[in-house]
Amino acid sequence: MTLRLILFVALATLAQPSLAQDRAQVERQFHAWLEQTVWPRAAGEGVSRTTFDEAFSGVALNWDLPDLVPPGTQPQGPQRQLQAEFGSPGDYFNRSSVDGATSVGRRMMDRHAGTLRAVEQATGVPGRILLAIWGRESGYGQIEIPHDAFEVLGTKAFMSTRADYFTDELVAALEIAEAGHVSPDNMRSSWAGALGQPQFMPSSVLRYAADGDGDGRADIWTSEADTLASIGNYLAQHGWVPGRDWGFEVRVPPSVSCALEGPDQGRPIAEWEALGIARVNGRPFPEQERSAEGFLLMPAGRQGPAFIVTPNFYVLKAYNMSDLYALFVGHVGDRIQYGAGDFAAGWGRVDGLLRSDVAAMQRALEGLGHDVGGADGLPGFRTRRSIGRWQESVGQPATCFPDRSLVEALAK
């Protein structure tokens, strides 16, 4: 063993007790914080001492969670995150995910036909949409929900980049336990603190969880009927428009700029039709949709499928802010109920970019006066159309999607 290696091992060995002592000290601070900060807030919301003690019995900090900021340290997560590879939007629609969600969803449509009819009648949300969300969030209840919710929420509330937000969610979780919907020791969550089969944050459980099986409880952990009713109630409360679809895949002629994308550039679907936009299956738009507002969606710019979406698409985004999430839900729902096939247009290739490359491009566009929605390395609709507007301003064909040549041109 070399002298350098011997010194390294010795220093590492000496550091281990110090690290353990530091973590032990933070654990003590955590439990003091629970007593001094969380307990008074919880008691003020009607949480009993019995519920509070049961919730935190045996709970310790989970040091493996992301975005943690232990006392005395500085946030590091966002800088590292920007170094992630920027992948193709088409990866979101991989064959196994789409086919699995579709095939199981069809079985669930038969199994829960009565519940789906009742929820659709009460909320206006079609059963196929309820199923697609359920499938995406928890694999129709088959994906294990791995974490103790109070461990996750307690850790993130005490030492994360969004501590205030998670403190509110932690108190909400205690209120759920106090109400008796689920015992504290059975309250399981994702690594982010999302609960149950619909993956609601605790505050959403309090607002939107519904009793679908009539037993007087809203149990989103073990009751499939309650899960479906809760998803329907969530979407209805966020503005789902009964009788309208979520959207239609379309062909966009070269004469229509991809920079017209976005929820703030809507127009009656008949007007999009007059511009030459048509459904890929050759069918006309439904008559009741033609006079209603629609929006252009091109999640990969000119390098992928295009859609005319309705306000219901943006209700799906209230569940998860990703365009691709909402598109996945609508697409899988159509496959479940109607047997729809793959998108007619393929997803184009993506250059080997890092998210930091995309973020640098976004900052350059901001410097030119464009609203890109924030330099986060993720090309949402504001970034996509800003790319198109810049390309048009310099006489280039608008693609509305980042690539290596665009990053290099804007860096000059």
C-alpha positions in Angstrom: 0.0 0.0 0.0 1.4 3.4 -1.0 2.1 6.1 1.6 -0.6 8.3 -0.1 -3.2 5.5 0.1 -2.3 4.8 3.7 -2.8 8.5 4.6 -6.1 8.6 2.7 -7.4 5.6 4.6 -6.3 7.0 7.9 -7.9 10.3 7.3 -11.1 8.7 6.2 -11.1 6.5 9.3 -10.6 9.5 11.5 -13.4 11.4 9.7 -16.0 8.7 10.3 -16.7 9.3 14.0 -16.9 13.1 13.2 -19.4 12.5 10.5 -21.4 10.2 12.8 -21.3 12.8 15.6 -22.4 15.5 13.2 -25.4 13.5 12.0 -26.3 12.6 15.6 -26.3 16.2 16.5 -28.5 17.1 13.5 -30.9 14.2 14.6 -31.2 15.9 18.0 -31.9 19.2 16.4 -34.5 17.5 14.2 -36.4 16.1 17.2 -36.2 19.4 19.0 -37.6 21.1 15.9 -40.5 18.6 15.8 -41.4 19.5 19.4 -40.9 23.3 19.2 -42.2 24.0 15.7 -44.3 21.2 14.3 -46.2 20.1 17.4 -47.6 23.6 18.2 -48.8 24.0 14.6 -50.3 20.5 14.5 -52.0 21.0 17.8 -53.5 24.2 16.4 -55.0 22.2 13.6 -56.7 19.8 16.0 -54.0 17.0 15.9 -53.9 15.1 19.2 -50.7 14.3 21.1 -51.5 10.6 20.6 -51.5 11.0 16.8 -48.4 13.1 16.8 -46.4 10.7 18.9 -47.6 7.7 16.9 -46.6 9.5 13.6 -43.0 10.1 14.7 -42.4 6.9 16.7 -39.1 5.6 15.5 -38.8 8.2 12.8 -35.3 9.5 11.9 -33.9 11.7 9.2 -33.6 10.0 5.8 -30.2 11.2 4.6 -30.7 9.5 1.2 -33.4 11.8 -0.1 -32.5 14.4 -2.8 -32.2 18.2 -2.4 -31.3 18.1 1.3 -29.6 21.1 3.0 -28.4 19.9 6.4 -27.8 22.7 9.0 -24.6 24.6 8.2 -24.5 23.6 4.5 -25.5 25.3 1.2 -27.9 23.9 -1.5 -26.1 21.9 -4.1 -28.9 20.1 -5.9 -29.9 22.5 -8.7 -26.3 22.9 -9.9 -25.8 19.1 -10.2 -29.2 18.7 -11.8 -28.4 21.0 -14.7 -25.6 18.5 -15.8 -28.2 15.8 -16.6 -28.5 14.8 -20.2 -31.3 16.4 -22.2 -33.3 13.5 -23.7 -35.8 13.1 -26.5 -39.4 13.7 -25.6 -40.2 10.5 -27.3 -38.4 8.6 -24.5 -41.4 9.4 -22.3 -43.5 7.2 -24.6 -41.4 4.1 -24.5 -43.1 0.9 -25.7 -43.2 -0.9 -22.4 -44.8 2.0 -20.5 -47.4 2.8 -23.1 -48.4 -0.9 -23.8 -48.4 -1.8 -20.1 -50.6 1.1 -19.1 -52.9 0.3 -22.0 -53.3 -3.4 -21.5 -53.8 -3.3 -17.7 -56.1 -0.2 -18.1 -58.4 -2.2 -20.4 -58.8 -4.9 -17.7 -59.4 -2.2 -15.1 -62.0 -0.6 -17.3 -64.0 -3.8 -17.2 -63.4 -4.5 -13.5 -64.4 -1.0 -12.3 -67.0 -0.2 -14.9 -69.6 0.7 -12.3 -67.3 3.0 -10.3 -66.1 4.6 -13.5 -69.6 5.4 -14.6 -70.5 6.8 -11.2 -67.4 9.0 -11.1 -67.9 10.3 -14.7 -71.5 11.1 -13.9 -70.5 13.0 -10.7 -67.5 14.9 -12.2 -67.7 14.8 -15.9 -64.3 13.2 -16.2 -64.2 10.2 -18.6 -63.2 6.9 -17.2 -60.4 6.5 -19.6 -58.7 9.6 -18.2 -59.1 8.4 -14.6 -57.5 5.1 -15.5 -54.6 6.6 -17.4 -53.7 8.8 -14.4 -54.1 5.9 -12.0 -51.8 3.8 -14.2 -49.2 6.5 -14.6 -49.1 7.3 -10.9 -49.0 3.9 -9.3 -49.3 1.2 -11.9 -53.0 0.8 -11.0 -52.0 0.4 -7.4 -49.4 -2.3 -8.1 -46.3 -0.2 -7.6 -45.0 -0.4 -4.1 -45.2 2.9 -2.2 -41.8 2.6 -0.4 -41.4 5.3 2.3 -42.8 6.2 5.6 -44.6 9.5 4.9 -43.6 11.1 8.2 -39.9 10.2 7.7 -39.9 11.8 4.2 -42.0 14.8 5.0 -40.2 15.4 8.3 -36.8 15.2 6.7 -37.7 17.5 3.8 -39.5 20.0 6.1 -36.5 20.1 8.4 -33.7 20.3 5.8 -34.5 20.7 2.2 -34.5 23.4 -0.4 -38.3 23.8 0.0 -38.5 23.5 3.8 -41.5 25.9 4.3 -43.6 24.0 1.7 -42.8 20.6 3.2 -43.6 21.9 6.7 -47.1 22.8 5.5 -47.4 19.3 3.9 -46.1 17.6 7.1 -48.8 19.3 9.2 -51.4 18.3 6.5 -50.3 14.7 6.8 -50.8 14.8 10.6 -54.3 16.1 10.0 -55.0 13.2 7.6 -53.9 10.8 10.3 -56.0 12.6 13.0 -59.1 12.3 10.7 -58.7 8.5 10.7 -58.5 8.0 6.9 -55.3 5.9 7.5 -53.3 5.1 10.6 -49.9 6.9 10.9 -47.9 3.7 10.6 -49.7 2.8 7.3 -49.2 6.2 5.7 -46.8 5.5 2.8 -45.4 8.0 0.4 -43.0 8.4 -2.5 -39.5 10.0 -2.0 -41.2 13.4 -2.6 -44.0 12.8 0.0 -46.8 12.0 -2.5 -49.4 9.7 -0.9 -51.3 6.7 -2.0 -52.4 5.4 -5.4 -53.2 8.8 -6.9 -49.9 10.2 -5.5 -51.5 13.3 -3.9 -49.5 15.6 -1.7 -51.1 15.7 1.8 -52.7 19.1 1.2 -54.4 17.7 -1.9 -55.6 14.7 0.1 -57.3 17.1 2.5 -58.9 19.0 -0.4 -59.7 16.4 -3.0 -59.7 12.9 -1.6 -63.2 11.4 -2.0 -65.2 8.4 -0.8 -65.9 6.3 -3.8 -67.1 3.1 -2.1 -69.5 4.6 0.4 -67.8 3.5 3.6 -67.4 7.0 5.0 -63.6 7.1 4.5 -61.4 8.5 1.8 -58.8 5.7 1.6 -56.4 6.4 -1.3 -54.0 3.7 -0.1 -56.1 0.5 -0.3 -59.5 1.5 -1.9 -59.5 1.5 -5.7 -63.0 3.1 -5.8 -61.8 5.9 -3.5 -58.7 6.3 -5.7 -60.8 6.8 -8.9 -63.2 9.1 -7.2 -60.4 11.2 -5.8 -58.7 11.6 -9.2 -62.1 12.6 -10.7 -62.8 15.1 -8.0 -59.3 16.6 -8.3 -59.7 17.2 -12.1 -63.3 18.4 -11.7 -62.2 20.9 -9.0 -59.4 22.1 -11.3 -61.8 23.0 -14.1 -62.4 19.9 -16.3 -64.9 20.7 -19.0 -67.5 17.9 -19.4 -68.2 16.9 -22.9 -64.8 18.1 -24.3 -61.9 15.9 -25.4 -58.3 16.5 -24.3 -57.0 17.0 -27.8 -56.3 15.7 -31.3 -53.1 14.8 -33.2 -52.8 17.0 -36.2 -50.7 17.9 -39.2 -49.4 21.5 -39.2 -48.5 22.8 -42.7 -45.3 24.8 -43.1 -47.3 28.0 -43.5 -48.4 27.8 -39.9 -45.6 28.9 -37.5 -44.7 26.6 -34.6 -44.2 29.8 -32.6 -48.0 30.0 -32.4 -47.9 27.3 -29.7 -49.1 27.9 -26.1 -52.2 28.2 -23.8 -52.2 32.0 -24.3 -52.5 31.8 -28.0 -55.8 29.9 -28.3 -58.4 30.4 -31.0 -61.6 28.5 -32.1 -60.6 25.1 -33.5 -62.4 26.1 -36.7 -59.9 28.9 -37.2 -57.0 26.5 -36.8 -58.7 24.3 -39.4 -59.0 27.3 -41.7 -55.2 27.7 -41.5 -54.8 24.2 -42.9 -54.3 22.2 -39.7 -56.1 18.9 -40.0 -56.4 15.7 -37.9 -53.9 13.0 -38.9 -56.6 10.4 -39.2 -58.4 12.4 -41.9 -61.6 12.8 -39.8 -63.1 16.2 -39.3 -62.9 17.8 -35.8 -66.1 17.0 -33.8 -68.7 19.6 -34.5 -69.1 20.6 -30.9 -65.3 21.2 -30.7 -65.0 23.4 -33.8 -66.5 26.5 -32.3 -64.7 26.0 -29.0 -61.2 27.2 -28.1 -58.2 25.1 -29.0 -54.4 25.5 -28.6 -51.4 24.4 -30.6 -49.1 22.0 -28.9 -45.8 20.9 -30.4 -43.8 19.3 -27.6 -40.8 18.5 -30.0 -41.3 21.5 -32.3 -41.1 20.5 -35.9 -39.3 17.3 -34.9 -42.3 15.4 -33.5 -46.0 15.0 -33.3 -48.3 18.1 -33.2 -51.7 18.5 -31.5 -54.6 20.8 -31.1 -55.5 20.5 -27.4 -58.4 21.8 -25.4 -58.6 23.4 -22.0 -58.9 19.9 -20.5 -55.2 19.3 -21.5 -54.2 22.1 -19.2 -56.4 20.6 -16.4 -54.3 17.5 -16.8 -51.2 19.7 -16.3 -52.6 20.8 -13.0 -52.0 17.2 -11.9 -48.4 17.3 -13.2 -47.0 20.4 -14.9 -45.2 18.4 -17.7 -46.6 18.7 -21.2 -45.4 15.1 -21.8 -47.3 13.8 -18.7 -50.6 15.3 -19.8 -50.0 14.0 -23.4 -49.2 10.5 -22.0 -52.5 10.5 -20.0 -54.6 11.6 -23.0 -52.9 9.2 -25.4 -53.1 6.1 -23.1 -56.7 7.0 -22.3 -57.5 6.9 -26.0 -55.7 3.6 -26.4 -57.7 2.1 -23.5 -61.1 3.1 -24.7 -60.8 3.5 -28.5 -57.9 1.2 -29.4 -56.0 4.2 -30.7 -52.6 3.4 -32.2 -49.2 5.1 -32.0 -48.8 8.8 -32.9 -48.7 9.2 -36.7 -45.6 11.4 -36.6 -42.4 10.1 -35.1 -40.2 11.7 -32.6 -37.0 13.2 -34.1 -33.5 12.8 -32.8 -32.1 15.0 -30.1 -28.5 16.2 -30.2 -26.2 15.2 -27.4 -27.0 18.2 -25.2 -26.8 18.6 -21.4 -29.5 20.5 -19.5 -26.9 23.1 -18.8 -26.5 23.6 -22.6 -30.2 24.2 -22.9 -30.1 26.5 -19.9 -27.3 28.5 -21.5 -29.4 28.8 -24.6 -32.4 30.0 -22.5 -30.3 32.7 -20.8 -29.1 33.9 -24.3 -32.7 34.1 -25.4 -33.7 36.0 -22.3 -30.9 38.4 -23.0 -32.5 39.1 -26.4 -35.9 39.9 -24.7 -37.6 36.5 -25.0 -39.7 35.0 -22.3 -38.5 31.4 -22.0 -40.3 30.6 -18.7 -37.0 30.4 -16.8 -33.5 29.0 -17.6 -34.1 25.6 -16.1 -32.7 23.5 -18.9 -36.2 22.2 -19.8 -37.7 23.5 -23.0 -41.3 24.2 -22.2 -43.7 25.9 -24.6 -42.3 29.4 -23.8 -38.8 28.2 -24.7 -39.9 26.3 -27.8 -41.8 29.3 -29.3 -39.0 31.7 -28.3 -36.6 29.5 -30.3 -39.0 29.7 -33.2 -39.4 33.5 -33.0 -35.7 34.0 -32.8 -35.2 31.7 -35.8 -37.8 33.6 -37.8 -36.2 36.9 -36.8 -32.8 35.9 -38.3 -34.3 34.4 -41.4 -34.0 30.7 -40.5 -36.8 28.1 -40.8 -38.5 27.8 -37.4 -38.0 24.4 -35.7 -39.0 25.5 -32.2 -36.7 23.0 -30.5 -33.1 23.1 -29.2 -30.2 21.5 -31.1 -26.4 21.9 -31.0 -26.3 24.4 -33.9 -28.8 26.6 -32.1 -26.9 26.5 -28.8 -23.7 27.4 -30.6 -25.3 30.2 -32.6 -26.9 31.8 -29.5 -23.6 31.5 -27.6 -21.8 33.8 -30.0 
